[in-house]
Amino acid sequence: VGDLTAMGIYNIWYHLEAEGVQILQDGHDAVLMQIPTEKLAALLPRVLKLLSVPIEVTDVKGITRPMLIPWSCGLGHNWSKKSEDNPEGIDEKWQKNPDASIQIISTAVKKAFA
């Protein structure tokens, strides 16, 4: 997962840095970045696509197939989760909350530790 995240981060840096996307932190299975608010609607789908890096995996029976780990995201004005005490925090319902900062979280890893 860490290698796939690193490849996705490289893709984002290479393709979107000039458009104002700034990578702030690599969290092994998460990426913390910021995107200009006025560009969020246009850039967020591209960020998610660039993070999705398919790789070939071979199972114990020798069968090779593509694997793609899906990504989800949350948005907020600070790095903590949204709560009553922190209304500007990360909200994973980003479609209803287009804020300036974005945290991308690997859906697969998030479900594994839920």
N, C-alpha and C positions, 0 to 999 in steps of 0.2 A: 504494500500500500504506500509506503514511504517513497519508493522509486516512482510509482505512478503519479503521486502528488508532485514530486520534483519535475517530472516531465510536463505535467500540466502547468506548473508555475513557469517553467521556461516558455511554454507556448504563449501564456498570457503576457509575459514580459516582452517576448519577441514581437507579438502581433498587436498589443494594445497599450504599451507604455506611451507611445506617442499620442494616444488619445486620452491620456490622463489617468489611466489605471495604475495605482501604486500598490505594490506588494509590500506588506508590513511585516508579516511573520509566516513562517512555515511551521506548522504544528504536527508534522508527520502525516496525519490523516485529515488535516484541516489547513485552510489558507485564510489568513486575515489580510484584507486589502481595503483600499478605499477607491471610490469611483465618484467623479463629479456628479452631483445630483441631477444636473440638466442632461447628462448623458446616460443615466442609469437605465432607462427603459430600452435604449438601443444597445448598450454594452452588456447588460446582464445575461441575455441569452448567449451572446458570443463567449463570455467568460465560462459559462457552464459547458458549452460545446468544446472549448479549448482544454478544459480540465478532463474531459472524457477521452482517455487514451486507451484504445483497445490493445491487448497483448495476446499472444498465442500461449496457451497453457496445455500441458500434456498431463492427463490423469494417470492413475496407477495402472490402468489397462492399456496405456500407450496411445490413447485417443487424444488427438490434438484438436483444439477448437479455440475460437476467439473468446476472450473474457473482457467484459467492460463493467467497471464499478460505477454505479450511478452516483450523482452528486445532488445535494440540495443546498439551500442557502438560507441565511437569516440576515436581516439588516438592522442597523441601529447607529446611534451617535456615540456609543462607547462600547467597550469590550465585554461588559457584563450582560447577563441575560435581562430581558425586560421583566419588570415586576412593578408592584404598587410603589415601592420605594425608588425604583429606577425606571421611570416611564420612557426614557430615551435609550434604554438598553436594546440588545439584540432581540428582534422579533422574528421568529421563523415563518411567520405569515407575511412574507415580504411583498406579496402582490397587493396587500392592503396598506403597506407601510413603506413607501419608497423614500428611504432616508439616504444620507450621504455615504455611510460606511456599509461594507458588506463582509460577512463572514461566510465562507463556503465550507461546508462540512460533508464529509463522505457519508452518504446515506447508509451504506452497508455497515460501516464501523459504528455509526450512531445506533443502529438497530441492535447490533451485537452486544452493546453495553447498556441498553435500555432496561 
